Amino acid sequence: MGELAEFINGRAYKQDELLASGKYPVLRVGNFYTNDKWYYSNLELPEKYYAEEGDLLYTWSATFGPHIWIGPKVIYHYHIWKVALKNIFEKDFALQFFEADRVRLLNSTNGSTMIHVTKKDMESKGILLPDVYEQRTIGDLLKRVDHLIAATQHKIDAFEQIKKALLQHLFDQSWRFKEYS
């Protein structure tokens, strides 16, 4: 993997460098998963420490996995890698490979083990790399499946909200069927 991609570590921050507002949001691992609280920074850093829309990122500490960044320009935290791919490694294919690898790692752990993926381990992973055309085809197919899953989940969430409203109104008797008193 180290011959196909460069795993660029984000930056560690001192508490006084994390501001309530500022020029750049600071992307931390939790912002991908459960934490919607953002810190900011006014630091001007080398370009390698910034992630922009479309960049492939990988969270590697505790909660880990690949992500395509869809937000504004951010400074990313130390527990995130920006993955710079060589021209022979397609981004959507790489995303799916990293996701499959994440699932494999999770299935091979026991109990409440906190997993950290090391840069050395990631760089030493082997991969059978098809030609660029086949990578694009596979990546596109799996991206379409991911979009279908997301759309279906959105519909499920909407139906769950409808059911919740029905349960509330029917059981507090604010809504009744005409045949029943």
Order of alpha helices (4+ residues) and beta strands (2+ residues): beta-beta-alpha-beta-beta-beta-beta-beta-beta-alpha-beta-alpha-alpha
